[in-house]
Amino acid sequence: MSDRDDVTLVPPVDVMRPRAVSEVPVENGLPGGVQYSVKLDGFRCVAFGGGGGGPGGAVFLQSRSGRNMALEFPDIAAAVAGLPAGLVLDGEVCAWVNGAFSFVQLMRPHAARVADGVAVSYVAFDVLALPGQDVRELPLAQRWQLLGAALEGVNPQVQAVMATTDRDRALLWYETLVASGVEGLVCKALASRYRPRDSKAWVKVRHSDTHDAAVIGYTGSAERPRALVLVLAGDDDTPVVSSPLAPDVRVQARELLAGGAGVSDGGGEGRIVAIGIGEVAYRRVGAGVMAEVQQFVGRHATTVVRRLRFEGR
């Protein structure tokens, strides 16, 4: 069988998305039982092994929106290129520094991460295809076993997520790994097939109803910022425009953007299409500004900024 015959999936592929719930389900709370895995703070990524996903055999690291992130993460691309052609994994690109996962480090250029000793890895939590076989219709319990076998002896930059079927152990992780940047738990039905439209098969429990976003720009002026342009943790780098800033957050933004807090200019202006508004011009800022946000779903999804912080490099 040739490498071409081994490839059964090519990008883009739809991905599963966990539904938010308030409590960790009991061990028999989902069909077939529950797999509990840690929820990490990174970029969602479908990795196509052996360069089997891109044009002409190029490595493809598919973001949730379908974009190829290989140029942003060349070390991960090199590791994935060493995997067998036809192997397709679902997971997250994560950065590790000072004993914790750091979403803001993913926004920095590759060279800057290397210079500062930031480790980047690909953490796989599912397998969608093996060489010559699409396995999405197999139950998760079987896919998890296949994932473990597929990752034996591979580049250590590609690893499996921490997961268990023991609820007590999962709750211990939930309670003790917050300082390491673990956001919560993803709980999956062991009998579930990989069907992106199945909204009940995967659920997530977070420590907070707010989550992190990287600020990449703002509308208005530095003295009077109106809204922020954000990249949400757990997504790819497709930006969104926040709702208009509340007065207290506007003060925080002004202090960061115009108050000499060390926030660097991000290199001019950009443009983005905001749902319900149209095309919006914004001013870019350098990496390091993070926002705690809440998302609300209605006729148009809205992202509300609750608080800002500056993490520097």
LUMVEXMAR-477536 format. One line per 8 residues: number of its first residue (from 1); for each residue z, x, y of N, C-alpha, C. Coordinates in Angstrom, 1 decimal, padded with zeros to 4 digits. Atoms other than C-alpha are relative to their C-alpha. Example, Ala and Ser with C-alpha at 12.3 -4.5 7.8 and 13.67 -1.06 7.14 Angstrom:
// LUMVEXMAR-477536
1	000.0:000.9:-001.2:007.8:012.3:-004.5:000.0:000.9:001.2  000.0:-000.9:-001.1:007.1:013.7:-001.1:000.8:-000.8:001.1
***
This chain:
// LUMVEXMAR-477536
1	000.0:000.8:-001.2:000.0:000.0:000.0:000.0:000.9:001.2  000.1:-000.8:-001.2:-001.0:001.4:003.4:001.1:-000.5:001.0  -000.9:000.4:-001.0:001.3:001.4:006.5:-000.4:-001.4:000.6  000.4:001.2:-000.6:-000.8:-001.4:007.9:000.4:-001.2:-000.9  -000.4:001.0:000.9:-000.1:-003.5:004.8:001.5:-000.3:000.0  -001.4:000.2:000.0:003.6:-002.9:005.2:000.5:-000.8:001.2  -000.4:000.6:-001.2:003.7:-004.5:008.6:-000.3:-001.5:-000.1  000.2:001.5:000.1:004.3:-008.3:008.4:000.4:-000.7:001.3
9	-000.4:000.6:-001.3:005.8:-008.9:011.9:-000.4:001.0:001.1  000.4:-000.8:-001.2:004.4:-007.7:015.2:000.6:-000.8:001.2  -000.6:000.7:-001.2:005.9:-008.4:018.7:-001.1:-000.8:000.7  -001.4:000.4:-000.1:006.7:-010.6:020.3:000.5:-000.9:-001.1  -000.6:000.9:000.9:009.1:-012.4:018.0:001.1:-000.7:000.7  -001.2:000.7:-000.6:011.6:-015.1:019.0:001.2:000.4:-000.7  -001.3:-000.4:000.5:015.2:-014.3:018.6:001.0:-001.1:000.0  -001.2:001.0:000.1:018.4:-016.2:017.6:000.8:000.3:001.2
17	-000.9:-000.1:-001.2:020.8:-016.9:020.5:001.3:-000.8:-000.4  -001.2:000.7:000.4:024.4:-017.7:019.8:000.5:-001.0:001.1  -000.5:001.0:-000.8:025.9:-020.8:021.3:001.5:000.2:000.3  -001.4:-000.3:-000.4:029.2:-020.4:023.3:000.9:-001.1:-000.5  -001.0:000.9:000.4:032.3:-022.0:021.8:001.3:000.6:000.5  -001.3:-000.4:-000.5:036.0:-021.8:022.7:000.9:000.6:-001.0  -000.9:-000.5:001.0:037.6:-020.9:019.4:-000.8:000.6:-001.2  000.6:-000.7:001.1:036.8:-018.6:016.5:000.0:-000.9:-001.2
25	000.0:000.9:001.2:035.7:-020.7:013.5:000.7:000.5:-001.2  -000.7:-000.4:001.2:037.7:-020.7:010.3:-001.1:000.5:-001.0  000.9:-000.7:000.9:036.2:-018.9:007.3:-001.0:-000.9:-000.7  001.0:000.9:000.6:034.6:-022.0:005.9:-000.6:-000.9:001.1  000.4:000.9:-001.2:033.7:-023.4:009.4:-001.4:-000.1:000.2  001.4:000.1:-000.1:030.0:-022.7:009.1:-000.6:000.0:-001.4  000.6:000.1:001.4:027.6:-023.3:006.2:-000.1:001.3:-000.7  000.0:-001.2:000.9:028.1:-020.8:003.4:001.1:001.0:000.4
33	-001.0:-000.9:-000.5:031.0:-019.2:005.2:-000.4:000.7:001.3  000.3:-000.6:-001.3:031.2:-017.1:008.3:000.0:001.6:-000.1  -000.1:-001.5:-000.3:030.3:-013.5:009.2:000.4:000.1:001.4  -000.5:-000.3:-001.3:032.2:-012.2:012.2:-000.4:001.4:000.4  000.4:-001.3:-000.5:030.7:-009.4:014.2:000.5:000.2:001.5  -000.4:-000.3:-001.4:031.8:-007.7:017.5:-001.2:-000.3:000.9  001.0:000.2:-001.0:029.9:-008.8:020.6:000.0:001.1:001.0  000.1:-001.3:-000.8:028.7:-005.7:022.4:-000.7:-000.3:001.4
41	000.5:000.1:-001.3:027.7:-005.2:026.0:-001.2:000.9:000.2  001.2:-000.8:000.0:024.1:-004.0:025.8:-001.2:-000.8:000.3  001.3:000.7:-000.1:020.4:-004.9:025.9:-000.5:-000.5:-001.3  000.6:000.5:001.2:019.1:-007.2:023.2:-001.3:000.7:-000.3  001.2:-000.8:000.3:016.3:-005.4:021.4:-000.4:-000.3:-001.5  000.6:000.1:001.3:014.1:-006.1:018.4:-000.8:001.3:-000.2  000.6:-001.3:000.3:013.1:-002.7:016.9:-001.0:000.0:-001.1  001.1:000.0:001.0:009.8:-002.3:015.0:-000.1:001.5:-000.5
49	-000.1:-001.3:000.5:010.2:000.7:012.7:-001.4:000.6:-000.2  001.2:-000.8:000.3:007.6:003.5:012.2:-001.1:-000.2:001.0  001.0:000.2:-000.9:005.7:002.6:015.3:-000.9:-001.2:-000.4  000.9:001.1:000.5:004.4:-000.6:013.6:-000.1:-001.1:000.9  000.1:001.1:-000.9:004.8:-002.8:016.6:-000.9:000.0:001.1  000.8:-000.1:-001.3:002.9:-001.4:019.5:-001.5:000.3:-000.3  001.4:-000.3:000.1:-000.8:-001.0:020.1:-000.3:001.5:-000.4  000.3:-001.3:000.4:-002.3:002.0:018.3:001.1:000.7:-000.7
57	-001.1:-000.6:000.7:000.9:002.5:016.4:001.1:000.5:000.8  -001.1:-000.4:-000.9:003.1:003.0:019.4:001.3:-000.6:-000.3  -001.3:000.6:000.2:006.8:002.5:019.1:000.3:-001.2:000.9  -000.2:001.2:-000.8:007.9:-001.0:020.3:001.5:-000.4:-000.2  -001.4:000.5:-000.1:011.5:-001.9:021.4:-000.1:-001.2:000.8  000.3:001.2:-000.7:011.1:-005.5:022.2:001.3:-000.6:000.7  -001.1:000.7:-000.7:013.4:-007.0:024.9:-000.1:-001.5:-000.4  000.0:001.4:000.3:014.4:-010.6:024.7:-001.1:-000.7:000.6
65	001.2:000.7:-000.7:011.6:-011.5:027.1:-001.3:000.5:-000.6  001.2:-000.5:000.6:009.1:-009.6:025.0:-000.6:001.3:000.5  000.5:-001.3:-000.6:008.7:-006.4:027.1:000.4:001.2:-000.9  -000.3:-001.2:000.7:008.6:-003.0:025.5:000.9:001.0:000.8  -000.9:-000.8:-000.7:011.6:-000.9:026.5:000.0:001.5:-000.5  000.1:-001.3:000.5:010.5:002.3:024.7:000.1:001.1:001.0  000.0:-001.1:-001.0:009.9:004.3:027.8:001.4:000.2:000.7  -001.3:-000.2:-000.6:013.4:003.6:029.2:001.0:000.6:-000.9
73	-001.0:-000.6:001.0:015.1:004.7:026.0:-000.8:000.8:-001.0  000.8:-000.8:000.9:013.0:007.5:024.5:000.7:000.5:-001.2  -000.8:-000.5:001.1:015.8:008.8:022.3:000.1:-001.1:-001.1  000.0:001.1:001.0:016.1:005.3:020.6:-001.4:-000.2:-000.5  001.4:000.1:000.5:012.3:005.1:020.4:-000.3:001.0:-001.1  000.3:-001.0:001.0:012.2:008.4:018.6:000.7:-000.3:-001.3  -000.7:000.3:001.3:014.9:007.3:016.1:-000.6:-001.2:-000.7  000.7:001.1:000.6:013.1:004.0:015.5:-001.3:000.4:-000.6
81	001.3:-000.5:000.5:009.8:005.8:015.0:000.2:000.6:-001.4  -000.3:-000.6:001.3:011.5:007.5:012.0:000.3:-001.0:-001.1  -000.3:001.1:001.0:012.2:004.2:010.3:-001.3:-000.4:-000.7  001.2:000.3:000.7:009.8:002.9:007.7:-000.9:-001.0:000.8  000.9:001.0:-000.6:006.7:001.0:009.0:000.2:-001.3:-000.7  -000.2:001.4:000.5:007.2:-002.7:008.6:001.5:-000.4:000.1  -001.4:000.4:-000.1:011.0:-002.6:009.0:000.2:-000.5:001.4  -000.2:000.6:-001.3:012.0:-004.9:011.9:001.5:-000.4:000.0
89	-001.4:000.2:-000.1:015.6:-005.0:013.1:000.3:-000.8:001.3  -000.5:000.6:-001.2:017.4:-007.2:015.6:001.4:000.6:000.3  -001.2:-000.6:-000.4:020.2:-005.7:017.6:000.1:000.2:001.5  -000.2:-000.3:-001.4:021.3:-004.2:020.9:000.0:001.5:000.2  -000.1:-001.4:-000.5:020.8:-000.9:022.8:001.3:000.1:000.8  -001.3:-000.1:-000.6:024.2:000.2:023.8:000.3:001.4:000.5  -000.4:-001.3:-000.5:025.6:003.1:025.9:001.5:000.2:-000.2  -001.4:-000.3:000.3:028.9:004.8:025.1:000.4:001.1:000.9
97	-000.5:-001.1:-000.8:030.9:006.9:027.6:001.5:-000.3:000.3  -001.5:000.0:-000.3:034.6:007.7:028.1:000.7:-001.0:-000.9  -000.7:000.8:000.9:035.6:005.8:025.0:-000.3:-001.5:000.1  000.3:001.4:-000.1:033.9:002.5:025.8:-001.5:-000.2:000.2  001.4:000.4:-000.3:030.6:000.7:025.9:-000.2:-000.3:001.5  000.2:000.1:-001.4:029.1:000.7:029.4:-001.4:-000.6:000.3  001.3:000.7:-000.3:026.4:-001.8:030.4:-000.7:000.7:001.2  000.6:-000.6:-001.2:025.9:-000.1:033.8:-000.8:001.3:-000.3
105	000.7:-001.2:000.4:024.8:003.1:032.1:-001.4:-000.2:-000.5  001.3:000.4:000.5:021.9:001.3:030.6:-001.0:-000.1:001.1  000.9:000.2:-001.1:020.5:000.8:034.1:-000.4:001.3:000.6  000.3:-001.3:-000.6:020.4:004.5:034.9:-001.2:000.6:-000.7  001.1:-000.7:000.7:017.4:006.7:034.2:000.5:000.8:-001.2  -000.3:-000.8:001.2:017.3:008.5:030.8:000.5:001.4:000.4  -000.4:-001.3:-000.4:017.5:011.9:032.5:001.5:000.1:000.5  -001.4:000.1:-000.6:020.7:010.9:034.4:001.0:-000.2:-001.1
113	-000.9:000.3:001.1:022.3:009.6:031.2:000.2:001.3:-000.8  -000.1:-001.2:000.7:021.5:012.8:029.4:000.9:001.1:000.7  -000.7:-001.0:-000.8:022.8:015.0:032.2:001.5:-000.2:000.0  -001.5:000.4:000.0:026.2:013.1:032.1:000.6:-000.1:-001.4  -000.5:000.1:001.3:026.5:013.2:028.4:000.3:-001.4:-000.5  -000.1:001.4:000.5:026.1:009.4:027.9:-000.7:-000.2:-001.3  000.7:000.2:001.3:025.4:008.5:024.3:-000.6:-001.4:-000.1  000.7:001.3:000.1:022.9:005.7:023.7:-000.3:-000.2:-001.5
121	000.2:000.3:001.4:022.6:004.0:020.3:-000.6:-001.4:-000.2  000.6:001.3:000.4:020.8:001.1:018.6:000.9:-000.6:-001.0  -000.9:000.6:001.0:023.3:-001.2:016.9:-000.7:-001.3:-000.5  000.7:001.1:000.7:021.6:-003.5:014.4:000.9:-001.0:-000.6  -000.8:001.0:000.6:023.0:-006.8:013.4:-000.8:-001.0:-000.9  000.8:000.8:000.9:020.1:-008.3:011.4:-001.2:000.7:-000.3  001.3:-000.5:000.4:016.9:-007.5:009.6:-000.9:-001.2:-000.1  001.0:001.1:000.0:013.8:-009.6:010.1:-001.1:000.2:-001.0
129	001.0:-000.3:001.0:011.4:-007.8:007.9:000.2:001.4:-000.6  000.1:-001.3:000.7:011.2:-005.0:005.3:-001.5:000.3:-000.1  001.4:-000.3:000.2:008.0:-003.1:004.6:-000.6:-001.0:-001.0  000.8:000.9:000.8:005.6:-005.7:003.3:000.7:-001.4:-000.3  -000.7:001.2:000.3:008.1:-008.6:003.4:000.7:-000.6:001.3  -000.7:000.8:-001.0:009.2:-011.1:006.1:001.2:-000.6:-000.6  -001.2:000.5:000.7:012.8:-011.9:005.2:000.8:-001.0:000.9  -000.7:000.9:-000.9:013.7:-014.3:008.0:000.4:-001.3:-000.7
137	-000.3:001.2:000.7:013.8:-017.2:005.5:001.1:000.2:-001.1  -001.2:-000.3:000.9:016.5:-015.5:003.4:001.3:-000.3:000.7  -001.3:000.2:-000.6:020.1:-016.4:004.0:000.6:001.2:000.6  -000.6:-001.1:-000.7:022.1:-014.2:006.3:000.8:000.9:-001.0  -000.8:-000.8:001.0:024.4:-013.1:003.4:-000.9:001.0:-000.7  001.0:-000.9:000.7:021.3:-011.6:001.7:-000.6:001.0:001.0  000.6:-000.9:-001.0:019.8:-010.2:004.9:001.0:001.1:000.4  -000.9:-001.0:-000.4:023.0:-008.4:005.7:000.1:001.1:-001.1
145	000.1:-001.0:001.0:022.9:-006.6:002.3:-001.2:000.8:000.1  001.2:-000.7:-000.2:019.3:-005.7:002.9:000.1:000.9:001.2  -000.2:-000.9:-001.1:020.2:-004.3:006.3:000.8:001.2:-000.3  -000.8:-001.1:000.4:022.9:-002.1:004.9:-000.9:001.0:-000.8  000.9:-000.9:000.8:020.4:-000.7:002.3:-001.0:000.7:000.8  001.1:-000.6:-000.8:017.7:-000.2:004.9:000.5:001.1:000.9  -000.5:-001.0:-000.9:020.0:001.9:007.1:000.7:001.2:-000.6  -000.6:-001.1:000.7:021.3:004.2:004.5:-000.8:001.3:000.3
153	000.7:-001.3:-000.2:020.5:007.8:005.5:-000.9:000.1:001.2  000.9:-000.1:-001.1:018.7:007.0:008.7:000.7:000.8:001.2  -000.5:-000.6:-001.2:019.1:008.6:012.1:001.3:-000.7:000.5  -001.3:000.6:-000.3:022.8:008.1:013.2:-000.1:-000.8:001.4  000.1:000.8:-001.2:021.6:006.7:016.5:-000.4:-001.5:-000.3  000.3:001.4:000.5:020.6:003.6:014.5:001.1:-000.3:-001.0  -001.2:000.4:000.8:023.7:001.9:013.0:000.2:-001.5:-000.1  -000.3:001.5:000.1:024.9:-001.5:011.8:001.3:-000.3:000.8
161	-001.1:000.5:-000.8:027.3:-003.5:013.9:001.2:-000.2:-000.9  -001.3:000.3:000.8:031.0:-003.9:012.8:000.0:-001.5:-000.3  000.0:001.4:000.4:031.1:-007.1:010.8:000.9:-000.2:-001.2  -000.9:000.3:001.1:033.5:-008.8:008.3:-000.1:-001.5:-000.2  -000.2:001.4:000.3:034.0:-012.1:006.6:001.5:-000.4:000.0  -001.5:000.2:000.0:037.8:-011.8:007.0:000.4:-000.4:001.5  -000.2:000.5:-001.3:038.8:-013.9:010.0:001.2:000.7:000.6  -001.2:-000.7:-000.5:042.2:-012.2:010.4:-000.4:001.4:000.6
169	000.5:-001.3:-000.5:040.4:-008.8:010.7:-000.8:-000.2:001.3  000.8:000.3:-001.2:038.0:-010.3:013.2:000.8:-000.3:001.2  -000.9:000.3:-001.1:040.8:-011.6:015.3:000.7:001.2:000.5  -000.6:-001.3:-000.4:042.4:-008.2:015.3:-001.0:000.8:000.9  001.1:-000.6:-000.8:039.1:-006.7:016.6:000.0:-000.7:001.4  000.2:000.8:-001.2:038.9:-009.5:019.2:001.2:000.4:001.0  -001.1:-000.2:-000.9:042.4:-008.7:020.5:000.2:001.5:000.4  -000.3:-001.4:-000.2:042.4:-004.9:020.3:-001.1:000.9:000.6
177	001.1:-000.8:-000.4:038.9:-003.7:021.2:-000.6:-000.3:001.4  000.4:000.4:-001.3:038.7:-005.2:024.7:-000.3:001.3:000.9  000.1:-001.2:-000.8:039.3:-001.8:026.3:-001.2:000.9:-000.4  001.1:-000.7:000.4:036.4:-000.4:024.3:-001.3:-000.6:000.4  001.2:000.7:-000.5:034.0:-002.8:026.0:-000.6:-001.1:-000.9  000.4:001.1:000.9:033.8:-005.4:023.2:000.3:-001.3:000.7  -000.1:001.2:-000.7:033.2:-008.7:024.8:000.6:-001.2:-000.7  -000.5:001.1:000.8:034.2:-011.0:022.0:-000.5:000.1:-001.4
185	000.5:000.1:001.4:032.9:-012.1:018.6:-001.3:-000.9:-000.1  001.1:000.9:000.4:029.6:-013.5:017.3:000.3:-000.4:-001.4  -000.4:000.6:001.3:030.2:-015.8:014.3:-001.3:-000.7:-000.5  001.3:000.5:000.6:027.2:-016.6:012.0:000.2:-000.6:-001.4  000.0:000.7:001.3:026.7:-019.0:009.1:-000.7:000.9:-001.0  000.5:-000.9:001.0:026.2:-016.9:006.0:-001.2:-000.6:-000.8  001.1:000.7:000.7:023.8:-019.5:004.6:-001.2:-000.2:000.9  001.0:000.3:-001.0:021.7:-019.5:007.8:-001.3:000.9:-000.2
193	001.3:-000.8:-000.1:018.0:-018.5:007.9:-000.1:000.4:001.5  000.3:-000.5:-001.4:016.7:-016.6:011.0:-001.0:-001.0:000.6  000.9:001.1:-000.7:015.4:-019.7:012.9:000.5:-000.1:001.4  -000.5:000.0:-001.4:015.7:-019.3:016.7:000.3:-001.4:000.5  -000.3:001.4:-000.5:015.7:-023.1:017.2:001.2:-000.6:-000.6  -001.2:000.5:000.6:018.8:-023.5:015.1:001.2:000.4:000.9  -001.0:-000.3:-001.0:021.4:-023.8:017.8:001.4:000.0:-000.6  -001.3:000.1:000.6:024.3:-024.3:015.3:000.4:001.2:-000.9
201	-000.2:-001.0:001.1:023.9:-021.3:013.0:000.8:001.2:000.6  -000.7:-001.2:-000.6:025.3:-018.6:015.4:000.8:-000.6:001.2  -000.8:000.4:-001.2:028.2:-019.1:017.9:000.7:001.3:000.5  -000.7:-001.1:-000.6:030.0:-016.7:020.2:001.2:-000.4:000.7  -001.3:000.2:-000.7:033.5:-016.5:021.5:000.3:001.2:000.9  -000.2:-001.1:-000.9:034.2:-014.4:024.6:001.4:-000.1:000.6  -001.3:-000.1:-000.7:037.3:-013.2:026.3:000.1:-000.8:001.3  000.0:000.7:-001.3:036.3:-014.8:029.5:-001.3:-000.8:000.1
209	001.2:000.8:-000.2:033.8:-017.4:030.7:-000.9:000.7:001.0  000.8:-000.8:-000.8:032.6:-014.8:033.1:-000.5:001.2:-000.8  000.4:-001.2:000.7:030.5:-011.9:032.0:-000.7:001.0:001.0  000.5:-001.0:-000.9:029.0:-008.7:033.5:-001.5:-000.1:000.3  001.4:-000.2:-000.4:025.7:-008.2:035.4:-000.1:001.2:000.9  000.2:-001.1:-000.8:024.3:-005.2:037.0:-000.8:-000.5:001.3  000.6:000.3:-001.3:023.4:-005.6:040.7:-001.1:001.0:000.3  001.1:-000.9:-000.3:019.9:-004.2:041.4:-000.6:-000.2:001.4
217	000.5:000.2:-001.3:019.3:-005.7:044.8:000.7:-001.2:000.7  -000.6:001.2:-000.8:020.2:-008.3:047.5:-001.1:-000.5:000.9  000.8:000.6:-001.1:018.5:-010.7:049.8:000.8:-000.1:001.2  -000.6:-000.1:-001.2:019.2:-010.9:053.4:000.2:001.5:000.5  -000.2:-001.4:-000.4:020.6:-007.7:055.1:001.3:000.5:-000.6  -001.2:-000.6:000.5:023.3:-005.3:054.1:001.2:-000.5:000.7  -001.1:000.6:-000.8:025.5:-006.7:056.9:000.2:-001.5:-000.4  -000.2:001.4:000.4:024.8:-010.3:055.8:-000.8:-000.3:-001.2
225	000.6:000.3:001.2:023.8:-010.4:052.2:000.1:-001.5:-000.4  000.0:001.4:000.3:022.8:-013.9:051.1:000.1:-000.3:-001.5  -000.1:000.2:001.5:022.3:-013.6:047.3:-000.3:001.4:-000.6  000.1:-001.3:000.7:022.2:-010.8:044.7:-001.1:-000.2:-001.1  001.0:-000.1:001.1:019.4:-009.8:042.3:000.7:000.7:-001.2  -000.8:-000.4:001.1:021.0:-009.3:038.9:-000.7:000.2:-001.3  000.4:-000.2:001.3:020.4:-008.0:035.4:001.2:-000.3:-000.9  -001.1:000.5:000.7:022.6:-009.8:032.9:000.3:000.8:-001.3
233	-000.4:-000.7:001.2:024.5:-008.0:030.1:-000.4:-000.9:-001.2  000.4:000.8:001.2:023.2:-009.0:026.7:-001.5:-000.4:000.1  001.4:000.4:-000.2:019.7:-009.7:028.1:-000.8:001.3:000.0  000.8:-001.2:-000.3:016.9:-007.2:028.8:000.1:000.2:001.5  -000.1:-000.3:-001.4:016.2:-006.0:032.3:-000.8:-001.0:000.9  000.7:001.0:-000.8:014.5:-009.2:033.5:001.0:-000.5:001.0  -001.0:000.4:-001.1:016.2:-009.9:036.9:000.0:-001.5:000.3  -000.1:001.4:-000.5:017.5:-013.2:038.2:000.7:000.1:001.4
241	-000.6:000.1:-001.4:018.6:-014.3:041.7:001.2:-000.9:-000.1  -001.2:000.8:000.0:022.1:-015.5:042.1:-000.1:-001.2:000.9  -000.2:001.0:-001.0:023.2:-018.6:043.9:000.4:000.6:001.3  -000.6:-000.6:-001.3:024.1:-018.1:047.6:001.4:000.4:-000.2  -001.4:-000.6:000.1:027.2:-015.9:047.8:001.0:-000.9:000.7  -001.1:000.7:-000.7:030.5:-017.6:048.5:000.6:001.0:001.1  -000.4:-000.8:-001.1:032.2:-016.3:051.7:000.8:001.3:-000.5  -000.8:-001.2:000.4:034.7:-014.0:049.9:-000.8:001.0:-000.8
249	000.9:-000.9:000.7:032.0:-012.5:047.7:-000.9:000.7:001.0  000.9:-000.6:-001.0:029.8:-012.0:050.7:000.7:001.1:000.7  -000.8:-001.1:-000.7:032.6:-009.9:052.3:000.0:001.2:-000.9  000.0:-001.1:001.0:032.8:-007.8:049.1:-001.3:000.7:000.0  001.4:-000.5:000.0:029.0:-007.4:049.1:-000.2:000.8:001.2  000.3:-000.8:-001.2:028.9:-006.3:052.7:000.8:001.3:000.0  -000.8:-001.2:000.0:031.7:-003.8:052.2:-000.7:001.1:-000.9  000.7:-000.9:001.0:029.8:-002.3:049.2:-001.3:000.5:000.6
257	001.4:-000.3:-000.4:026.3:-002.4:050.7:-000.1:000.7:001.3  000.0:-000.5:-001.3:027.1:-001.5:054.3:001.2:000.8:000.4  -001.2:-000.7:-000.4:030.5:000.1:054.2:000.2:001.4:-000.5  -000.2:-001.4:000.5:029.8:003.5:052.8:000.8:000.2:-001.2  -000.9:-000.1:001.3:031.4:002.9:049.4:-000.7:000.9:-001.0  000.6:-000.9:000.9:029.0:005.3:047.8:-001.2:-000.6:-000.7  001.2:000.7:000.6:026.3:002.7:046.8:-001.3:000.6:000.6  001.3:-000.6:-000.5:022.9:004.4:047.0:-001.1:-001.0:000.2
265	001.2:000.8:-000.2:019.7:003.0:048.2:-000.9:000.1:-001.2  000.8:000.0:001.2:017.5:001.9:045.3:-001.5:000.3:000.1  001.4:-000.3:-000.1:014.2:002.8:046.8:-000.9:-001.1:000.5  000.9:001.0:-000.7:012.8:000.1:049.1:000.2:-001.4:-000.5  000.0:001.4:000.3:011.9:-003.5:048.5:-000.6:-000.4:-001.3  000.7:000.6:001.2:011.0:-005.6:045.5:-000.2:-001.4:000.3  000.2:001.4:-000.1:009.9:-009.1:044.9:000.3:-000.6:-001.3  -000.3:000.7:001.2:011.0:-011.6:042.4:-000.2:-001.5:000.1
273	000.2:001.4:000.0:010.2:-015.2:041.5:001.3:-000.7:-000.4  -001.2:000.7:000.3:013.3:-017.4:041.6:-000.3:-001.4:-000.3  000.2:001.4:000.4:013.4:-020.7:039.8:000.4:-001.0:001.0  -000.3:001.0:-001.0:013.3:-023.6:042.2:-000.2:000.5:001.4  000.1:-000.5:-001.4:012.7:-021.3:045.2:-001.4:000.6:000.2  001.3:-000.7:-000.2:009.5:-019.3:044.6:000.2:001.5:000.2  000.0:-001.4:-000.1:008.8:-015.7:045.4:001.0:000.4:001.1  -001.0:-000.4:-000.9:011.7:-013.9:047.1:000.0:001.6:000.1
281	-000.1:-001.4:-000.2:011.8:-010.4:048.7:001.5:000.4:000.0  -001.4:-000.5:000.0:014.9:-008.3:048.1:000.0:001.5:000.2  -000.2:-001.5:-000.2:016.3:-004.8:048.9:000.6:000.6:-001.2  -000.5:-000.7:001.2:016.9:-002.5:046.0:001.3:000.8:000.3  -001.2:-000.9:-000.1:020.3:-000.7:045.4:000.0:000.8:-001.2  -000.1:-000.9:001.2:021.1:002.2:043.1:001.0:-000.5:-001.0  -000.9:000.4:001.1:023.0:001.9:039.8:001.4:000.2:000.4  -001.4:-000.1:-000.1:026.7:001.3:039.8:000.7:-001.2:000.5
289	-000.7:001.3:-000.5:027.4:-002.1:041.4:-000.1:-001.0:-001.1  -000.1:001.0:001.1:028.5:-004.6:038.8:000.6:-001.3:000.6  -000.5:001.3:-000.4:029.2:-008.3:039.2:000.5:-000.8:-001.2  -000.5:001.0:001.0:031.3:-010.8:037.2:-000.6:-001.3:000.4  000.7:001.2:-000.3:029.2:-013.9:037.0:000.3:-001.1:-001.0  000.0:001.1:000.9:029.2:-017.4:035.5:-001.3:-000.6:000.1  001.3:000.6:000.0:026.1:-019.2:034.4:000.2:-001.5:-000.3  -000.1:001.4:000.2:025.6:-022.9:034.5:-001.4:-000.6:-000.3
297	001.2:000.6:000.4:022.9:-025.0:032.9:-000.2:-001.4:000.5  000.3:001.4:-000.5:021.4:-028.0:034.6:-001.5:-000.1:000.1  001.5:000.1:-000.1:017.9:-028.9:035.8:-000.6:001.4:000.2  000.3:-001.4:-000.1:017.7:-025.2:036.9:001.3:000.8:-000.3  -001.2:-000.9:000.3:020.0:-022.5:035.4:000.4:000.7:001.3  -000.5:-000.7:-001.2:022.2:-021.0:038.1:001.0:001.1:-000.4  -000.9:-001.1:000.2:024.1:-017.8:038.2:000.9:000.2:001.2  -000.9:000.0:-001.1:027.2:-017.7:040.4:000.8:001.3:-000.1
305	-000.8:-001.2:000.0:028.8:-014.4:041.4:001.4:-000.2:000.4  -001.4:000.2:-000.2:032.6:-014.4:041.2:000.7:001.2:000.6  -000.7:-001.2:-000.5:033.5:-010.8:042.0:-000.9:001.2:-000.2  000.8:-001.3:000.0:032.0:-007.3:042.6:000.9:001.2:-000.2  -000.7:-001.3:000.1:033.0:-003.8:041.7:-001.0:001.1:000.0  000.9:-001.1:000.0:031.5:-000.4:042.1:000.5:001.1:-001.0  -000.4:-000.9:001.0:031.5:001.9:039.1:-000.5:001.4:000.1  000.5:-001.3:-000.2:029.7:004.8:040.6:-001.0:000.4:-001.1
313	001.0:-000.5:001.1:027.7:006.9:038.0:000.6:-000.4:-001.3
***
